[in-house]
Amino acid sequence: MTTFLPTVTVVILSVLVVCNNSELVPIDYDVDKADVMGDAVFTVPLPSDNDYSDQPDFTDGALCYEVQGKTGYTYNLISDQCVTVNSFYNKTTMESRANLIKAISVIVDGEGGECHRVKVKRHHCHVYVDGNPLNGTFDSDGIRVQASNHGNKIFVSLPNCLEDGLPGMTLTISCSQAEGEEALELQVTYVDGVRSTSHGLLGQFWNINMTKEPYVGPYRGHQMSAEDKMYKVKILDPVKGDVVRSFLTELEQIQWDGKELPCLYAGSSQASSTSKDPGNGNVIEGKYSDYQVEHLSSVNFKYRKYREGGECGKFDNDDNRPYNG
C-alpha cells in the first residue's frame, strides 16, 4: 500500500512545517518529537493524518537522515527566492568525532528589497543583525529578531517571499547542548510563500510529495521480509509527479541525545545511499558536498535558489573565513 507523505521541513535541528497537496500548512508539532540532534541528524516529521495502519505505533514518527558534513565547512540548509540559511560545522570531542552546528546565518530580503543578515554563534549565544550585536529587539523592513528572557533562544520572523505584507518564515534558534557540548538547534515553526523548487539540505523537502510503501526485496546481500520493517520512500516531481529518486528506510526506535524517536531511518552518515540495491539512491539530491558554501554569508552553491541571477554583496567581506568567530 502506498501512503502519501505531506512534506515537512526544518532546519538545523528540527522540523515543524508540513506541506499538503503543494500547499504549505503550519503544524503545531511537539518539538521533542521533531528535532535534529547531536551530529546533525535531520528529522522530517510525518503528520499523524497519514495511514499507518500497518504500524500503529508510528503515528508520531519521522523521516530521519544524517549529514555529518566536514569539520570547518559551511553548508546550505535552505535556499529560496528571498532567503538562504547556512550552517557552520565544527568538530566535537565526542568519541564519534562527529560535527556539531556552531553557527547559523540567515540572509533575507526585506520588504523594501534590501538584503539583511542574522547570524547566531553558539559561543555565548551571540547574535548579530547586519553585522551589529543584537540590542533588545530588531524590527525593521519586515524582519523581527528577538532573544528570549534567558538569551538562549533567538526568534526570527522573516517576510513572505511571494506576497508583500504577509508573514513568511518563522525560525527559533536555540543555544543548546548535545552530548554535553555546545550546539545550535534551528526550528522552523512556520513557513508560507516558498516554492516547490526550494532547495538546501532541508529546503528540498518543502512543498513536494513523497510516498512510502513497505519494501520486500534484496538489501545488502540479504532478502528483506515484511518482518524487517523496511520501507521505500519515493520523492516525486512537484509538477509532473514523476519519481525523482527513491531510497530505502528502516523503521527503528532511534535514540539521540537521550530522546527516543520512531523513525524511518535513511541513508549513510552523509545522506547518501547505503547500498547498491535497485531503488536505493541518495536521500538528498546529489551529494552533501554540493551544498557547501564558501562562508556563512555566501549564497552560492550548486542548487542555489536565492536571488537567481542577482547578488547580495552587502556581507561579502564580512566572513572571509569559514567561521568568523
Disulfide bonds with the S-S distance in Angstrom:
Cys64-Cys263 2.12
Cys82-Cys161 2.03
Cys115-Cys312 1.91
Cys125-Cys175 1.91
